[in-house]
Amino acid sequence: MSDTATDAAAPEAFWKRVAHELADDLAVDALDRDRAGKPPYDEVARLREAGLPAALAPPGAAGEGMGWADACAVVRRIAAADGSMGELLGRHYVLAHSARFFAAPERAAGLEARARREQWLWAGDTGAPGAGAPGGDSASPVLLPAGDGHLLRGHRTLATAVNAADRLVVDAVCTVTGESLVVLVDPRHPGVGRDLLHDRFGQRLAGAGTVLFDDVPVGADQVLGPAAHDEDAVAPFTTLAPLALRLMLAQVALGIAEGALAEARDLTRAASHRRRADGGVSPSGPVGVDADGLLAFGRLALATHTASAVAGRATAAMDRALRTGRELDAGQCAETAALVAAAEAVTVRAALRTGERVLDLAGAEGLDRFWRNIRTLAGRGPSDPALRAIGDHFLNSGGEPSASWI
């Protein structure tokens, strides 16, 4: 593993190199670890050793680490080797921005600095669509008044790092005001219980499970701010929180699809070379795949390339929005939301198709894990509301479509 001291001249290149090395390491035993399905203690240790949990810098903090676009690229590369670790790291990066999304700027800066200094691993669910574990519960825990603060009571199913996180961030409903608030919880408190999900269909190593809150004290300094459930009740910048997560999960799905396609390619090449060698023909020539096989690989490669281009536009838009910060207006937010929805729809369709087809093309043992991971992460495909949101923006945004839609 590389020395994790940052390269001051090119931190982005440094972290991408670290991600490639870690991905190669994770790929070696990915199938065996998927079959074992154990909690991700070893995998999280590898992430920490590489320094990746603390690598995402606040927007605009030049020289302190990598920015949003590079974090997406790192997550995608990790997901190609290990979908579970891609999701765990991707959710961590989005949740690490929780203070920036929900709290006042002065509080956010201090909390982010401490989190990076102590290398917190974040897990949680802020209650927005797509935030929690697939198939998990949607009910929020509650906050009961207690002295100058609250008591947190209830449970929440989380998609990642239930037994490995240093901090949890969840939304909870205040029983006095009815307001949904985002709160920060130390999972080491004795009132926090955890129950890991076993024998998952896919993403078996992500550390999904249910967290139980038994009257956990929540001080005023642990309440970050209102959740982004009602777009009209919060600042446009706050509504980026669920969008950032949806986009990051699209990157994870695309990474898994790219990993599936690469492994199917390598297996097909190896099988072709073995057949040539068995037949007394030099195995160094072109891979012997029939026309239908070439067509199928071509379609999948095109689908992933197309999804990558669409996701790239959404990633650039999100990066601009994050850098704009609290000055972000509703129009900029709507444009970003539409691009994220487009990236999500195109990427999920491409990933699902790729996961299914590689099983037919290569048919080797272990390829099914890619399809299972994509299905668990993305369900059965893009939802109609997401597609309607794209149509609504395209028809009703006013004026000509921006360059990002052309």
KAQUITA-V62747 format. One line per field, one symbol per residue. psi: psi as a letter, one per 20 degrees, with the letter a starting at -180 (. if undefined). A space follows every 50 residues. Layout:
# KAQUITA-V62747
psi->???
This chain:
# KAQUITA-V62747
psi->qqpjpqohhmhghghhggggggghghhgkggghghhkrqlggghhggghi jhhjhoqqpimpiibqagghhghgghgghhhohghggghghggghijghh ghrqghhgggggggghgjlqpqraojiqpihappjrqiqqrqoppocjbr pppbrppqhqkgjiqhqppqqqppigijqpqpqppoiipiioqpoqpqlq grlhjikqappponlpporhiiogaqrkgohiirqhhhihghghggghhh hgggggghhggghhgghggggghghgghjjqpjiaqpnprhhgggghggg ggghgghggghgghghghggghhhbiiprhghgggggghggggggggggg gggghghhhhggkqphhhhgggggghgicjrqqghghhhgggghhjhpaq qrhii.
